[in-house]
Amino acid sequence: MGIRIMIADDHHVVRRGLAFFLKTQRDIEIIGEAANGKEAVGQARTLQPDLILMDLIMPEMDGIQATKIIKSELPEIKIIMLTSFSDQDHVIPALEAGASGYQLKDIEPDELIHCIKKVIAGENQLHPKATSHLLANLSNKKESRNLISELTNRELDVLKEIAKGKSNKEIASALFITEKTVKTHVSNLLAKLEVADRTQAALYAVKNRVVE
């Protein structure tokens, strides 16, 4: 069964172009389109896609507000922001709203497919500019605190593996523990580091030299 995708963008040509390309992929199915954030929320509730490609600036309701609503009601839906804006004022709110990816519209088609599959697999996919903004934001928030010291030894081990880009399954294998135990450690360390997801945790680990 393919990845069920919805496209939310106020430009008809952009929606059509994305849909046309994505339909050429065997394992992707386009199940809906929305012209603004309000439509995106409504269609997400009805269609419950696996993933939404969400524009940032749209009439009636922008992509950030739509993402907040969708993620609060249907947290299993993955959302990738696909936008022309790469400044911090857009990147940080989008990620805080719950987006799993942040890519610019000039992304290569094959790279977009790769990004979609990675997000579906549970990984976050950020454009390099978005990553730099996120890292700067984390630095500003936590420059006076070292939250790493609050982690247990095992949570620190898991964090190191996350920073290497490993999945829960790979971490479980490396540390000789169950995937369920890994998930518990991940949940605990995210809370202690006051970050929203694995990407932010990995960036925090690198910044604080948990991994070299």
DADAVEN-V422391 format. One record per pair of residues at least 4 apart in sequence whose C-alpha atoms are under 7 Angstrom apart, sorted by the first residue. I is the first residue (numbers start at 1). J is the second residue. Records with the same first field share a line. If there is no record, write none. Layout:
I=J ; J
This chain:
2=27 ; 28 ; 29
3=27 ; 28 ; 29 ; 50
4=28 ; 29 ; 30 ; 31 ; 49 ; 50 ; 51
5=29 ; 30 ; 31 ; 49 ; 50 ; 51 ; 52
6=30 ; 31 ; 32 ; 33 ; 49 ; 51 ; 52 ; 53
7=15 ; 32 ; 33 ; 34 ; 52 ; 53 ; 54
8=33 ; 34 ; 35 ; 36 ; 40 ; 53 ; 54 ; 55
9=15 ; 34 ; 35 ; 36 ; 54 ; 55 ; 58
10=35 ; 36 ; 58
11=15
12=16
13=17
14=18
15=19
16=20
17=21
18=22
19=23 ; 30
20=24
22=28
23=28 ; 29 ; 30
34=39 ; 40
35=39
36=40 ; 58 ; 59 ; 60 ; 61
37=41 ; 58 ; 60 ; 61 ; 62 ; 63 ; 66
38=42 ; 60 ; 61 ; 66
39=43
40=44 ; 66
41=45 ; 66 ; 70
42=46
43=47
44=48 ; 49
49=77
50=77 ; 78
51=77 ; 78 ; 79
52=78 ; 79 ; 80
53=79 ; 80 ; 81 ; 82
54=63 ; 79 ; 80 ; 81 ; 82
55=63 ; 81 ; 82 ; 83
56=62 ; 63 ; 64 ; 81 ; 83
57=62 ; 63
58=62 ; 63
61=65 ; 66
62=66
63=67
64=68 ; 93 ; 94 ; 97
65=69
66=70
67=71 ; 97 ; 98 ; 99
68=72 ; 97 ; 98
69=73
70=74 ; 75
71=75 ; 77 ; 98
78=100 ; 120
79=99 ; 100 ; 101
80=99 ; 100 ; 101 ; 102
81=99 ; 101 ; 102 ; 103
82=102 ; 103 ; 104 ; 105
83=103 ; 104 ; 105
84=104 ; 105
85=90
86=90 ; 91 ; 129 ; 130
87=91
88=92 ; 133
89=93
90=94
91=95 ; 130
92=96 ; 134
93=97
94=98 ; 99
95=99
100=119 ; 124 ; 125
101=124 ; 125 ; 126
102=125 ; 126 ; 127 ; 130
103=107 ; 126 ; 127
107=111 ; 112
108=112
109=113
110=114
111=115
112=116
113=117
114=118
115=119 ; 125
116=120
117=121
118=122 ; 123
119=123 ; 124 ; 125
124=199
126=130 ; 131
127=131
128=132
129=133
130=134
131=135
132=136
133=137
134=138
135=139 ; 203
136=140
137=141
138=142
139=143
147=192 ; 193
150=192
151=155 ; 156 ; 189
152=156
153=157
154=158
155=159 ; 185 ; 189
156=160
157=161
158=162 ; 171
159=163
160=164 ; 210 ; 211
161=165 ; 166 ; 171
162=166 ; 198 ; 202
163=202 ; 205
166=170 ; 171
167=171
168=172 ; 179 ; 182 ; 183
169=173 ; 179
170=174
171=175
172=176 ; 177 ; 178 ; 179 ; 182
173=177
177=181
178=182
179=183
180=184
181=185
182=186
183=187
184=188
185=189
186=190
187=191
188=192
189=193
190=194 ; 195 ; 196 ; 197 ; 201
191=195
195=200 ; 201
196=200
197=201
198=202
199=203
200=204
201=205
202=206
203=207
204=208
205=209 ; 210 ; 211
206=210 ; 211 ; 212
